Amino acid sequence: MQSAWDKPGISVIRSQLEAGLADARQKATFLVATAPHSGDWLAALPIAACEPRRDDEAIRMAVALRLRLKVCEPHVCPCGQGIDA
């Protein structure tokens, strides 16, 4: 019942947010993040017996990308070329 009451207000806020997005990348990110079941993987239980099993680095990268966090810091590659974040 509560979700039915909240739906009109959420639709208005979503439309306002979507209208305020500046470029195509922001729009694409917003649409992907608001797609049905886009966050289901966050509720998945880490069962070691099931494949494919992910290592800690893969989980760190997935969470960082999902939360739009910096994956790495700018640095200089051993070859001498600059790497951005």
N, C-alpha and C positions, 0 to 999 in steps of 0.2 A: 504494500500500500504506500509506504513512504517513497519508494522509487517512482511511483506514478505521480506523486505530488511534486517531487523534485525535478522531473524530466523537463517541464517547460522552462524553468529557470536555468537549468544546465544547458539547454539548447541555445538560449540567448547568450549566455556567457561564452559558449563555444564559438558561436558566430562572431562575437566581438573579438575574441582572441584571434580567430582565423583571418578576420578582416585587417587586423593590425600587423600581420606578418609582412616583412619587407621583401624578401626574395624567394626564389623558387626552392632553395635548400631549406629554408625555415618552414615553408609550407609542406614540403615533403616530409620533413622530420615530424612536424605536428600531425600530419595525417597518419603516419606510421605509428606514432606513439598513442594516438587515439583510436586506432583500429581495434575491432573486437578481438579479444584474447591476446593482445600484444604483450601483456605482462604476465601471461600464464607461466612462463618459464621461471619466474621469480618464486613461484609457490611450489615448484617441483622439488620433491625430496631427493637428496643426493644418495642414491642407492648404488653402492660400489659394485654389486653383482650384475648390474645392468650395463650394457654397452650402448653407445659409446661413452667411455669414461673421459672426463676432462681433467687436465692437470690444473694446479692452482693458478698458473699464469694465464691459461685460457679463460678461467672464470674471472680473474681480475680484469682482463681485457674486455670481456663481454659486459660485465657490470659497469666498467668505466664508460664504454661506448653507449650503453643504454641510458646512463645518467648524464651523458654529455660532459664527462669529466676529461681532464687532460690525461692522455694515455702515456705521454712521455714529455720530458722537458727539452727545450732546444739545446743542442750540443754539437760538437764537432766530431764527425765520423773519423775512425782511424785512417781513412784514405785522405782526410783533409777537407772534405766537403761539409758545409754546414747543414744541419738537420733541424727543421722547425718542429714545433710541437704537434 
